[in-house]
Amino acid sequence: MAAKASAVAADLFEELGVKPVINARSNQTLLGGAILSPEILDVMERANRYFVNMSELQRKAGQIVADLLECEAAHITPGCAAALALGAAACVAGGDAAGLP
């Protein structure tokens, strides 16, 4: 099964004209982030069956992460670049939350 999935992915990248690379850098956004575990793929597949209010989902997910980390707040981002941009924006905004969702 894994060999078949790998062949399908290779065909996709070949069709796009993109050459797969050997990742010797670990999890890096530049190289596609990470290969998702079967558990994550399963949860994503189940979540993909529904529509939800994304602002509410962001708040709830952030609260769960904050609770796990025992910190005041957390915000889930889609990658490193987004985390850096949002972190910089938070530093600029400081305690002024006016206009935030």
Summary of the structure (lengths in Angstrom):
residues: 101
radius of gyration: 18.0
end to end distance: 43.8
largest distance: 52.1
contacts: 156
relative contact order: 0.06
helix: 57%
strand: 2%
